[in-house]
């Protein structure tokens, strides 16, 4: 009986699990490699309910001297975009409320 209860709990948690996907990450000026401006877009599923939002933390160049930390709000459409500075072409996006994380590099 305990095993069945545990199995049902695991299955139910997976059904409601969210997803965070970085949909776009690219250098704004592709002709100038010394320009650190990058655009990052991401989507959270499921999206917040109407009138609610999630906080997202965007970390560029994590662990390096050039690391930058940015904050964004994800509204009821479930997606957000931001221009960030990244010298190494690496970004990580986190949504702490849903315990989701995703990263991407160029």
C-alpha positions in Angstrom: 0.0 0.0 0.0 2.9 2.4 0.8 4.5 1.7 -2.5 1.3 2.4 -4.4 0.8 5.7 -2.5 4.4 6.7 -3.3 4.0 5.7 -6.9 0.8 7.8 -7.3 2.5 10.8 -5.6 5.5 10.6 -8.0 3.1 10.3 -11.0 1.0 13.2 -9.9 4.0 15.4 -9.3 5.2 14.7 -12.9 1.8 15.6 -14.3 2.0 19.1 -12.8 5.7 19.6 -13.4 6.6 22.8 -15.3 8.9 23.4 -18.1 11.3 26.3 -18.8 12.7 26.6 -22.4 15.1 29.2 -23.7 13.5 29.9 -27.1 16.0 32.4 -28.5 19.6 33.4 -27.5 21.7 35.4 -30.0 24.2 38.2 -30.3 22.5 41.5 -31.2 25.3 42.7 -33.5 26.6 39.6 -35.3 29.2 41.6 -37.2 30.9 43.0 -34.1 32.1 40.2 -31.9 33.4 42.6 -29.2 29.8 43.8 -28.6 28.5 41.9 -25.5 24.8 42.7 -26.2 22.7 39.5 -26.5 18.9 38.9 -26.7 17.5 36.1 -24.6 13.8 34.9 -24.8 12.3 32.1 -22.8 8.9 30.4 -22.1 7.5 29.0 -18.9 4.9 26.2 -19.1 2.4 26.3 -17.4 2.0 30.1 -17.7 0.9 32.0 -14.5 -2.8 32.5 -13.9 -4.4 35.7 -15.1 -3.3 38.6 -12.9 -0.3 36.7 -11.5 3.4 36.5 -12.5 6.6 34.5 -11.9 9.9 36.0 -11.1 12.8 34.9 -13.4 16.5 35.3 -12.7 18.8 35.5 -15.8 22.5 34.9 -15.2 25.0 35.7 -17.9 28.5 34.2 -17.9 27.9 32.4 -14.5 31.1 31.9 -12.5 33.2 34.4 -14.5 34.4 37.9 -13.6 32.0 39.2 -16.3 28.9 37.6 -14.6 25.7 39.6 -14.8 22.4 38.9 -13.0 19.1 40.2 -14.3 15.5 40.0 -13.1 12.4 39.6 -15.3 8.7 39.1 -14.7 6.8 36.4 -16.6 3.2 37.4 -17.1 0.1 35.4 -18.1 1.4 34.8 -21.6 4.3 32.7 -20.1 7.1 34.2 -22.0 9.7 37.1 -21.6 12.7 38.5 -23.4 15.6 40.7 -22.2 18.7 42.2 -23.6 21.7 41.2 -21.5 25.5 41.6 -21.6 27.5 38.4 -22.1 31.1 38.3 -23.1 31.3 34.5 -23.1 28.0 33.6 -24.8 26.5 31.7 -21.9 23.1 32.3 -20.2 21.1 30.5 -17.5 17.5 31.2 -16.7 15.8 30.2 -13.4 12.3 30.4 -12.1 12.6 29.8 -8.4 8.8 29.6 -7.7 8.6 26.5 -9.9 12.2 25.3 -9.2 13.0 25.4 -13.0 16.3 26.1 -14.6 17.6 26.1 -18.2 20.9 27.2 -19.8 22.2 27.8 -23.3 25.4 28.8 -24.9 26.4 30.1 -28.4 
